[in-house]
Amino acid sequence: MTVTKRKAFAYITHRRGLLVLSHPDHPGAGLQVPAGTMEPGETPEQAVLREAREETDLEHLTIVKLIGRQIYDTRPWGGDEIHDRWFFHLRCDQDTPARWRTTEESPSEEEGRLHSNFSGRLLMSHFLH
């Protein structure tokens, strides 16, 4: 049976940079933005702020705008889910170090996952302005 999961993605800008994550225990995952599955009854806006805070430990985040929404079917690649993906631009309104580490505690896992976070010096894309 195919299940639909709602997902929220956070493109967080800080000054002229884009915050990205890497997973030290899964280097093959590459660079990512904070993202995750919405909880039952949670709005996309609530979910993106929760996921961004959980994965970065940043508290002063503001939603700038909804960038877009996409329905993504994982079945052609062997999955059994359809993802209803919501993409947001968030702004970080606090000072951050250039690089930091944080552990995300997830109720669905016995141990937290370690994320290595850093603010990249990437130029912002035109759709984030």
C-alpha positions as CSV (number, residue, x, y, z in Angstrom):
1,M,0.0,0.0,0.0
2,T,1.3,3.4,-1.0
3,V,1.6,5.9,1.8
4,T,1.7,9.7,1.4
5,K,4.1,11.5,3.7
6,R,4.2,15.3,4.1
7,K,7.7,16.8,4.2
8,A,9.1,20.2,5.0
9,F,12.4,21.6,3.7
10,A,14.2,24.7,5.0
11,Y,16.4,26.8,2.9
12,I,17.9,29.0,5.6
13,T,19.8,32.2,4.7
14,H,22.1,34.0,7.0
15,R,23.6,37.3,5.7
16,R,24.7,36.2,2.2
17,G,25.0,32.5,2.9
18,L,22.9,29.4,2.7
19,L,23.0,27.1,5.7
20,V,23.7,23.5,4.7
21,L,24.1,20.2,6.7
22,S,26.4,17.2,6.4
23,H,26.1,13.9,8.2
24,P,29.6,12.8,9.5
25,D,28.4,9.2,9.9
26,H,26.9,9.2,6.3
27,P,29.3,11.2,4.1
28,G,27.7,9.8,1.0
29,A,24.5,11.8,1.8
30,G,26.3,14.9,0.7
31,L,25.2,18.4,1.6
32,Q,21.6,18.9,2.5
33,V,19.2,21.4,3.9
34,P,17.2,20.8,7.1
35,A,14.1,18.8,6.3
36,G,11.8,16.1,7.7
37,T,8.4,14.6,8.0
38,M,5.4,16.6,9.2
39,E,3.7,15.3,12.4
40,P,0.0,14.6,12.4
41,G,-2.0,17.9,12.7
42,E,1.1,20.0,12.1
43,T,1.0,22.8,9.5
44,P,3.8,23.0,6.9
45,E,4.9,26.3,8.6
46,Q,5.0,24.7,12.0
47,A,6.9,21.7,10.6
48,V,9.6,23.6,8.8
49,L,10.4,25.7,11.9
50,R,10.5,22.6,14.1
51,E,12.7,20.6,11.7
52,A,15.0,23.6,11.2
53,R,15.4,24.1,15.0
54,E,15.8,20.4,15.7
55,E,18.6,20.0,13.1
56,T,20.5,23.3,13.6
57,D,19.8,24.3,17.3
58,L,19.0,27.8,15.9
59,E,16.1,29.5,17.6
60,H,15.8,32.9,15.8
61,L,14.4,31.7,12.5
62,T,11.8,33.6,10.5
63,I,9.8,32.2,7.5
64,V,10.3,34.6,4.6
65,K,8.1,32.7,2.1
66,L,6.9,29.5,0.7
67,I,9.2,28.7,-2.3
68,G,7.1,25.9,-3.7
69,R,5.4,22.5,-3.3
70,Q,6.1,19.2,-5.1
71,I,4.5,15.8,-5.2
72,Y,7.3,13.2,-5.4
73,D,6.6,9.5,-6.1
74,T,9.3,7.2,-4.7
75,R,7.8,4.0,-6.4
76,P,9.9,4.2,-9.6
77,W,13.0,3.9,-7.4
78,G,11.7,1.0,-5.3
79,G,10.0,3.0,-2.6
80,D,6.4,2.7,-1.5
81,E,5.7,6.4,-0.6
82,I,4.5,9.5,-2.2
83,H,6.1,12.7,-0.7
84,D,4.1,15.9,-0.5
85,R,7.1,18.3,-0.2
86,W,6.9,21.9,1.0
87,F,9.9,24.1,0.4
88,F,10.4,27.3,2.5
89,H,12.9,30.2,2.6
90,L,13.8,30.9,6.3
91,R,16.0,33.7,7.5
92,C,18.4,33.3,10.5
93,D,18.3,36.4,12.7
94,Q,21.1,35.4,15.1
95,D,24.9,35.2,15.1
96,T,26.2,31.8,14.3
97,P,29.7,30.3,14.2
98,A,31.1,29.4,10.8
99,R,30.7,25.8,11.7
100,W,29.2,23.8,14.5
101,R,28.0,20.4,15.5
102,T,24.7,19.4,17.0
103,T,22.8,16.2,17.8
104,E,19.2,15.9,16.7
105,E,17.1,13.9,19.2
106,S,14.3,12.1,17.4
107,P,11.5,10.3,19.2
108,S,11.5,7.6,16.5
109,E,15.1,6.7,17.2
110,E,16.9,5.4,20.3
111,E,20.0,7.5,19.6
112,G,20.1,11.0,18.2
113,R,21.7,11.5,14.8
114,L,24.7,13.8,14.7
115,H,24.6,16.6,12.1
116,S,27.6,18.7,11.3
117,N,26.2,22.1,10.4
118,F,27.9,25.1,8.8
119,S,26.9,28.3,7.1
120,G,28.1,28.1,3.5
121,R,29.3,31.1,1.6
122,L,27.0,30.3,-1.4
123,L,25.4,33.1,-3.4
124,M,21.7,33.2,-2.9
125,S,19.6,32.1,-5.9
126,H,17.3,34.7,-7.5
127,F,14.2,33.0,-6.1
128,L,15.3,33.7,-2.5
129,H,15.3,37.4,-3.0
